[in-house]
Amino acid sequence: MTTILVTGATGTLGRPLRSRLAEAGETVRAASRSPPDETDDASERRDAVEWVELDLADGTGLERAVGGVDVVVHAATAPQGDSEAVDVDGTERLLDAAESAGVDHVVYPSIVGIEAVPYSYYRHKLAAERAVEASEVPATILRATQFHQFVDQILGMAARVPVWPLPTTFRVQPVDAGEVADALVDCAIGEPRGRVPPVGGPEVRTLGELAVAYREARGLRRPIVRLPLPGAVASAFRAGEATCPDRAVGTVTWEEWLAAEYGGATESARPDAAPS
Ligand SMILES: NC(=O)c1ccc[n+]([C@@H]2O[C@H](COP(=O)([O-])OP(=O)(O)OC[C@H]3O[C@@H](n4cnc5c(N)ncnc54)[C@H](OP(=O)(O)O)[C@@H]3O)[C@@H](O)[C@H]2O)c1
């Protein structure tokens, strides 16, 4: 029986990771800064045999989290918080603890294009990848493109104002987090493989096209206006650096995800329907 620690177990990726690992018959130990307890909905606690409190920013709970574990799937991250403390220093702390505890394999989800997009969170992800590669613990690194939920979150913020100013020409390739979790489960139950080919969503689209489909799915009518963003980060997103069209292995399209999330069927917002 393999015991697998999932860090970031309450996150977008952590939730499907928990369920898929449990379905595959693995013993799941789930970690979060605030693990759900008996007062929470049982669905929050399901799939994990055990929940542990872990804060990677200061190392609280690390020894308990990794003790007796065979494999770690490290999905904890702080894109909106102190990503240097959590993603870089926290990953190094986790790797040291995993090595001391005799963990056999660390699986690390990362992001497509992080070396080409000079965004601080991506720089921290790159540093974390390097720490994983430098560690004595055998590892597998799997990169993915943006999750549908992430695009939904960005558009949800834009939707709060009467006119949506968006960098409509950014190219993105949204992918289903469950499909990324499937690929990570394959990694976790296999031998360490170093870097494996990335997982991208089925289509490279512009953010403008995605916004039109989102607006339709939510039954909104607000105008979408192109926000011309200067700088190297914007230029890299416009150039499609965060996409991997040759690895369009995900199957769930943006419109399918929107229909499942918001109900109803959405027409595909193809380039001719999108704002320029
Ligand atoms: N989102 C995307 O589009 C995307 C695309 C490709 C790859 N990825 C990668 O996939 C992984 C998971 O991303 P996600 O989108 O699922 O993230 P998420 O939804 O933001 O979840 C982050 C998780 O990290 C935990 N966490 C945050 N701070 C922590 C700390 N100090 N100590 C311990 N745990 C902490 C959170 O749990 P608590 O708050 O309960 O502690 C939460 O469970 C990351 O490596 C990310 O880079 C994401």
The ligand as a MOL file (V3000), in Angstrom:
LIG
                    3D

  0  0  0     0  0            999 V3000
M  V30 BEGIN CTAB
M  V30 COUNTS 48 52 0 0 0
M  V30 BEGIN ATOM
M  V30 1 N -4.0270 27.5110 -11.5780 0
M  V30 2 C -3.5020 27.2390 -12.7880 0
M  V30 3 O -3.9940 27.7000 -13.8290 0
M  V30 4 C -2.2990 26.3190 -12.8830 0
M  V30 5 C -1.8350 25.9330 -14.1540 0
M  V30 6 C -0.7520 25.0630 -14.2430 0
M  V30 7 C -0.1280 24.6070 -13.0830 0
M  V30 8 N -0.5860 25.0340 -11.8640 0 CHG=1
M  V30 9 C 0.1100 24.5450 -10.6590 0
M  V30 10 O -0.7380 23.6200 -9.9890 0
M  V30 11 C -0.4680 23.6650 -8.5830 0
M  V30 12 C -1.7710 23.8810 -7.8260 0
M  V30 13 O -2.3510 25.1150 -8.2230 0
M  V30 14 P -3.8610 25.4720 -7.8510 0
M  V30 15 O -4.3820 26.3350 -8.9350 0
M  V30 16 O -4.5950 24.2450 -7.4520 0 CHG=-1
M  V30 17 O -3.6360 26.3840 -6.5600 0
M  V30 18 P -4.7560 26.9180 -5.5560 0
M  V30 19 O -6.1200 26.5650 -6.0010 0
M  V30 20 O -4.4240 28.3620 -5.3100 0
M  V30 21 O -4.4580 26.0920 -4.2290 0
M  V30 22 C -3.2990 26.3320 -3.5060 0
M  V30 23 C -3.2130 25.3330 -2.3730 0
M  V30 24 O -2.0140 25.6130 -1.6360 0
M  V30 25 C -2.3220 25.6690 -0.2510 0
M  V30 26 N -1.4320 26.6290 0.3840 0
M  V30 27 C -1.3600 27.9680 0.1740 0
M  V30 28 N -0.4290 28.5110 0.9850 0
M  V30 29 C 0.1000 27.4910 1.6970 0
M  V30 30 C 1.0990 27.4210 2.7160 0
M  V30 31 N 1.7220 28.5200 3.1980 0
M  V30 32 N 1.4060 26.2030 3.2370 0
M  V30 33 C 0.7700 25.0880 2.8040 0
M  V30 34 N -0.2010 25.0950 1.8670 0
M  V30 35 C -0.5230 26.2890 1.3190 0
M  V30 36 C -3.7780 26.0860 -0.1850 0
M  V30 37 O -4.3900 25.5290 0.9590 0
M  V30 38 P -4.7290 26.3110 2.3040 0
M  V30 39 O -5.0560 27.7340 1.9300 0
M  V30 40 O -5.8830 25.5340 2.8410 0
M  V30 41 O -3.5010 26.1710 3.1200 0
M  V30 42 C -4.3700 25.3900 -1.4090 0
M  V30 43 O -4.7680 24.0710 -1.0760 0
M  V30 44 C 0.5590 24.7830 -8.3860 0
M  V30 45 O 1.8390 24.2210 -8.3670 0
M  V30 46 C 0.3900 25.6350 -9.6310 0
M  V30 47 O 1.5480 26.3650 -9.9630 0
M  V30 48 C -1.6550 25.8550 -11.7280 0
M  V30 END ATOM
M  V30 BEGIN BOND
M  V30 1 1 1 2
M  V30 2 2 2 3
M  V30 3 1 2 4
M  V30 4 1 4 5
M  V30 5 2 4 48
M  V30 6 2 5 6
M  V30 7 1 6 7
M  V30 8 2 7 8
M  V30 9 1 8 9
M  V30 10 1 8 48
M  V30 11 1 9 10
M  V30 12 1 9 46
M  V30 13 1 10 11
M  V30 14 1 11 12
M  V30 15 1 11 44
M  V30 16 1 12 13
M  V30 17 1 13 14
M  V30 18 2 14 15
M  V30 19 1 14 16
M  V30 20 1 14 17
M  V30 21 1 17 18
M  V30 22 2 18 19
M  V30 23 1 18 20
M  V30 24 1 18 21
M  V30 25 1 21 22
M  V30 26 1 22 23
M  V30 27 1 23 24
M  V30 28 1 23 42
M  V30 29 1 24 25
M  V30 30 1 25 26
M  V30 31 1 25 36
M  V30 32 1 26 27
M  V30 33 1 26 35
M  V30 34 2 27 28
M  V30 35 1 28 29
M  V30 36 1 29 30
M  V30 37 2 29 35
M  V30 38 1 30 31
M  V30 39 2 30 32
M  V30 40 1 32 33
M  V30 41 2 33 34
M  V30 42 1 34 35
M  V30 43 1 36 37
M  V30 44 1 36 42
M  V30 45 1 37 38
M  V30 46 2 38 39
M  V30 47 1 38 40
M  V30 48 1 38 41
M  V30 49 1 42 43
M  V30 50 1 44 45
M  V30 51 1 44 46
M  V30 52 1 46 47
M  V30 END BOND
M  V30 END CTAB
M  END
